[in-house]
């Protein structure tokens, strides 16, 4: 499935996350079993900036990784029906590196490229960019599971 520009309404049908934990605003491009480009507009209104850090707002690295995992989840769920019984579960992160800070006013571009999918487990390269500069990179793994089996 080749998709251009998935809006927040469809994103919310593909992911179970909700405010304040939904960290993807729009998908620019998604090609099933291949790659996805999405973004998050980082604003001063984000609840985590109250404590990270007062007077020096920096998006926590773990939330950058979560935004990347959600982006990969959208890619993994593209072909699922809106009433799907499937859930894309984050399993792990390898080789995470943080290259620059993400601050209010940044547009965090999120990229995931599928490395391999085998027996319901997916491994993908993930990158977060700001203004064309690498902010974070990692290899993420996730599994597709039944919601009822949690």
Phi, psi and omega in degrees: 000124177258119185234141174242135171051083173270125182274175185298328180297315179288323177304318181290341174278334181272331182245148177278349184294148177221167179306138004267015186258357175280117190244020176233125182266325183200148171257126179276317180206140176216130175236113184311136179063017181228287185202165178213146173231119179229178174209160173233127172277117182270118182241161179295342181283356181299133184298331183289340180289343177298327183241356185229082350240143180306123180086343179223073187290118178228129178294127180301138180302323180296329178282332172295316177297320178296319177298320177294318179296319177296322177298314176298324177297321177297315179301316181291335184257006185307319184271358181282145176290158182299332179259030183302146175265008182263154179221136180264111187253125177296129182249327183186169179221134178234142171063031181294133177224135178252124188254334179203159179283150174246125188231166178306139182098344179282147166258116182269104178276131188243126182232134172228135176238125180294128173271308179198152176230121182214125177052043177079006177247132184242140175235132183216151170283138180228139178221140172243130184234149172229123181053039178077004180249138183294125176258324184202145174217150180192166169253122182252148172233148181211164179229147174264123184228166175280135179303320183291337184275001182297000000 
